[in-house]
Amino acid sequence: MGRERAPDRGEPLCRLVRFEATDGVELAALLFEPKRATTRAAIFLHGTGGSSVFESKRTNVLARELLDAGIAYFPFNNRGALVIRRLRNAKKKKSLAGGAAHERIRECVFDIDGAIRELRRRGYRDITLIGHSTGANKIAVYDHYKPRNPIKRYVLLGGGDDTGMLYAPLGPRRFANALEKARAMIRARRGEEFVPRALSPMLLSWQSFHDMANPDGDYNVFPFLEAMQNVRLGHKPRFRYLRGIRKPALVLYGEHDEYAYGDVVRCVAILADITSAQPNVELGIIADADHGFGGKEAELADAIVNWWTASL
């Protein structure tokens, strides 16, 4: 489908950009720019669990396709990149614990606003926000806290139910106990200590575990397990952040997404039901693709560009 492409066009050129999140945390990005000047750009938000745009095979492929369409591409490593890292805060002149093991999802607001500020400083005005996996969750969280933002449209790729995936192996009692333990550790100012591996397959601090597991917290954007099993883990309305999106939004999943409880079609059907009153939201499935869209990056880029063009 989509545009014809040469079989091999090499690696696209880019520049390394260092910028600050709006709370002062220093971040790094890659800026790919088409030869012809443009005001259109796409920001890319990676997922959690050790992700990095500098390590991803997807980075160059998406960049090539977007550049062909005359769109600049700005993937960056947010404060949740990698597993454990030290972050420098330029405003406070100190370092702090970072990486997926320490990140709290609401902090994405600072990172995204910093990326937007950097692109606008360079003359970009028509900006699309693309998020993969936890990056998709972050788009919904960002929109919730900053609904009047300069982003023109959103692309949510493979948004995940991390809360449900923590709950499923633990069961009701152990899950509730783990949440209470996390709250106690945070109250005791021990939130940066790590949870035992029995509670999480990922390396997480108690504060990050609570952020991810709390069913009434910001992380729980796509509560598929609750909808599929008809269970209530929290008290707030399910899919509340997704329902609140008013900008044009494209939501895509790979047909074989390994984090969709073995039923991508049903997950997308759930989203179709809850967004049925939102004509601004379009849903789709990329055939034969997994969670990372490995080997299907060109088809993914085509879907994004075609939708973007149609929304103008």
Secondary structure, 3 states (H helix, E strand, C coil): CCCCCCCCCCCCCCEEEEEECCCCEEEEEEEECCCCCCCEEEEEECCCCCCCCCCCCHHHHHHHHHHHCCCEEEEEECCCCCCCEEEEECCCCEEEEECCCCCCHHHHHHHHHHHHHHHHHCCCCEEEEEEECHHHHHHHHHHHHCCCCCCCEEEEECCCCHHHHHHHHHHHHHHHHHHHHHHHHHHCCCCCCECCCCCCCCCCEHHHHHHHHCCCCCCCCCCHHHHHHCCCCCCCCCCHHHHCCCCCEEEEEECCCCCCCCCHHHHHHHHHHHCCCCCCEEEEEECCCCCCCCCCHHHHHHHHHHHHHHHC
